[in-house]
Amino acid sequence: MPVTQINSTREAIAAATYQPDWFSARDAVNATGVVNYSGPSTVGSAFSVSWQFGRSGPEYNVIRSYFYFDLSTISGTITAIDLYIRAQNGGLNNISVAISGNGLAFGGNGSSALTSNEFDINGGMQNDYINSQGVGWSAGSYNQFSLNANAITDATNNQFLILQVIDFDFDYFNNDPTPGGPININGGFQAFFPNYLSVTTTAAGYPNNVMGVTSANIDNVIGIATANIDNVIGV
């Protein structure tokens, strides 16, 4: 089965920082800061949750990452998708992650850079893209995630994927970290390594009827699998 590497063509982070309480940070409609990247970059805090006591009281921060993958070149039927993200060398990288679809980021279809008003997690977060959320982030290597049927369906229907990578324990669950005291959990990305999808497909095969028999009911023609047949007698 063919396997195709699709590198991300848009990457960005967005943050709500120095907020007075957890919900002002986590449920912010607009980010206080957005950075769009033209290629893989070293980002020390690519997705993070933290809070600490500042001069004026508690300060809460939430950072999220976003990726766009153009799948318009994929032909055949998508049967599996694996996501590879290269983690930062060193740094904290002490976080568990959740990966979901996002319907707001990059204009909703990859047509534009991420903007501050696409930060809203309640309006943007869609289906889970991995079945077992809360995967530990490993520093200094590629982190591999097997995406689920939700991602495959979206990729097939839309010919692109937009996904977000966020903290699992607090951001994903909207779990206020205040009772546990100040925290700083964080995951980072490393420059010069593409973040990509590995897309597995099966060939579409011969689509036409043969002597009145529909292609759906034909496994092979003279011993050749229909997935390997482009035409029969020129058709």
VENPE-V256665 format. One record per backbone hydrogen bond with DSSP energy under -1.0 kcal/mol. NH is the residue of the N-H (numbers start at 1). CO is the residue of the C=O. If there is no record, write none. Layout:
nh=[NH	NH]
co=[CO	CO]
This chain:
nh=[4	6	8	9	10	12	13	14	15	16	19	25	26	27	31	32	33	35	37	43	46	47	48	49	50	51	52	54	59	60	61	62	63	64	65	66	67	68	69	71	74	77	79	80	82	83	84	85	87	88	94	97	98	100	101	102	103	108	109	110	118	119	120	124	125	126	129	134	135	137	140	143	145	147	148	152	153	154	155	156	157	158	159	161	163	164	165	166	168	172	175	180	181	183	185	187	189	190	196	197	198	199	200	201	202	206	210	213	217	218	221	224	226	228	229	235]
co=[199	197	195	68	68	66	35	64	33	62	60	21	22	23	116	15	15	13	11	189	187	187	63	185	61	183	59	57	52	19	50	16	48	14	165	12	163	10	161	159	71	202	200	200	198	145	196	143	141	188	186	135	166	164	127	162	124	105	106	106	115	116	29	120	121	101	99	97	97	95	88	85	83	81	129	148	149	150	151	152	153	154	155	69	67	100	65	98	96	167	170	177	178	51	49	47	43	86	84	6	82	4	80	2	77	226	213	210	214	215	224	221	219	225	226	232]
